[in-house]
Amino acid sequence: MGVSVLILTLNEERNLPACLEAVRWSDDIVVLDSFSSDRTVEIARSFGARVVQRRFDTWSSHQNWASKEIPFKNKWVYYSDADEIVTPELRDELLRIAGDPALAPVAYRLRYRNFFCGRWLRHCGIYPVWVLRFYQPDKVRFERIVNPVAVVDGEEGRLDGHFHHYSFNNGLQAWFDKHNRYSQQEAIESLRSLRGSPLDWRALAGNAVARRRLLKELSFRLPCRSLLRFVYMYLLRLGFLDGWQGYTYCRMLAIYEYMIELKVMEIERRERGLSV
């Protein structure tokens, strides 16, 4: 039994060749493209990938649409962004699991190694983060408009292998542009959390994913979020061990947090009819 691969793209001509090269072993590669204006579609087809196009709206609805509307050839789907590389170890693990129908999990989480200026950022408070990327499409749905959270109908498992994430391949300008968009969406999610149900502290006794989600909800309620995130990542999680790359990355994520704070303030002021 094989593994289908789903790759989401928008103007990814720089990243896509390496991503596709790393998944040539798949007999069903699907590129869900948001009407790129560069050579993304041409490159995808040159690797034999199927190209499906849909206008991007939100992360969760885009991924849920893919699970429901794309007829994947295989029961199992591995989801990848274009700036990610599947390692040989991960490839072997995916194929082994897909070929064993006796295994109970219907979805798997795995870790990734994030690289900046040639260095794996092992510390910085971001490793290990367990993300759900390997799943049976009819058993998973995604929530939140940005940085979606997976809800699984069935048992979850964990993989030993990693993928490699090169989030700066398109340059710092692209990174800041993307996080400017994300910060607006995170501001909306922050206000939803603040105005929604109280925190469910029982999640502290749950799994790592539930605890991480609770801590994120808690962060929405803390003052000086950007400063606290820098202290947490650079000092408490030993980001300083990642050299100047770690310092720079921690500063950049603190800036991102401050952008979210400012946009929450902006939304609230506009709701009250005040100027910004």
Summary of the structure (lengths in Angstrom):
residues: 276
radius of gyration: 19.2
end to end distance: 56.3
largest distance: 60.4
contacts: 830
relative contact order: 0.12
helix: 45%
strand: 22%
